[in-house]
C-alpha cells in the first residue's frame, strides 16, 4: 500500500509499505492492506511502518490521517525525533 506523510514544511515519506501504525486520538491503530476507509485525528506519539522487512519509526506532535483505497495519507504538525 502507498504511504505519504507530509508536514507543512516538507514531504517526509512517499513509499510503498506493508503496514503503518499510528497514534490515533482514541487509541493507537495499525493499517494493513485493504483497510476500511477512515479519517482519524492523531495525537503526539510514534508512527511506525514496515518496508522490505525493516521497521522505520519517528515521533510526531499530532496531525490527521486518511486511509482509503490502499493509500495512507498522513499530515503531521511536526516531527519531534527520528
C-alpha positions as CSV (number, residue, x, y, z in Angstrom):
1,X,0.0,0.0,0.0
2,X,1.1,3.6,-0.5
3,X,2.2,5.8,2.4
4,X,2.5,9.5,2.2
5,X,3.5,11.6,5.3
6,X,3.8,15.3,4.9
7,X,4.2,18.3,7.2
8,X,3.7,22.0,6.4
9,X,7.4,22.2,5.6
10,X,8.2,19.1,3.6
11,X,7.2,15.7,2.3
12,X,8.6,13.2,4.8
13,X,7.7,9.8,3.4
14,X,6.3,8.8,0.0
15,X,6.8,5.0,-0.4
16,X,5.1,1.6,-0.7
17,X,4.9,-0.2,2.7
18,X,3.5,-3.3,4.3
19,X,1.8,-1.8,7.4
20,X,1.6,1.5,9.3
21,X,0.9,2.1,13.0
22,X,-0.5,5.4,14.0
23,X,-1.2,7.2,17.4
24,X,-5.0,7.7,17.0
25,X,-6.8,10.1,19.3
26,X,-8.9,7.2,20.9
27,X,-6.0,4.7,20.7
28,X,-3.1,3.6,18.5
29,X,-4.1,1.5,15.4
30,X,-2.4,-0.4,12.6
31,X,-3.3,-0.2,9.0
32,X,-2.8,-3.2,6.7
33,X,-3.6,-3.8,3.0
34,X,-7.4,-3.4,2.2
35,X,-8.1,-1.5,5.4
36,X,-11.6,0.1,5.7
37,X,-11.7,3.8,4.7
38,X,-11.3,6.1,7.8
39,X,-10.2,9.6,8.7
40,X,-8.6,10.0,12.2
41,X,-7.0,12.7,14.2
42,X,-3.6,11.8,15.6
43,X,-2.1,12.7,18.9
44,X,1.6,13.1,20.0
45,X,3.2,9.6,19.7
46,X,5.1,7.3,17.4
47,X,4.4,6.4,13.8
48,X,5.9,3.1,12.6
49,X,5.9,1.5,9.2
50,X,7.3,-1.7,7.7
51,X,9.0,-1.8,4.3
52,X,11.1,-4.6,3.0
53,X,11.1,-6.4,6.4
54,X,12.5,-3.3,8.1
55,X,10.8,-1.1,10.6
56,X,11.1,2.7,10.5
57,X,9.6,5.0,13.1
58,X,9.6,8.5,14.4
59,X,7.7,10.6,17.0
60,X,5.2,13.2,15.9
61,X,3.3,16.1,17.6
62,X,-0.1,15.3,16.3
63,X,-1.9,15.5,13.0
64,X,-4.5,13.7,10.8
65,X,-4.6,10.5,8.7
66,X,-6.9,9.4,5.9
67,X,-7.0,5.8,4.8
68,X,-8.7,4.8,1.6
69,X,-8.1,2.5,-1.4
70,X,-4.8,1.2,0.0
71,X,-3.4,4.7,0.4
72,X,-2.5,6.1,3.8
73,X,-2.2,9.9,3.8
74,X,-0.8,11.5,6.9
75,X,-0.4,15.2,7.7
76,X,1.7,15.9,10.8
77,X,2.2,19.2,12.6
78,X,5.9,18.4,13.1
79,X,8.4,15.5,13.7
80,X,9.8,15.5,17.2
81,X,12.5,12.9,16.7
82,X,13.5,10.2,14.3
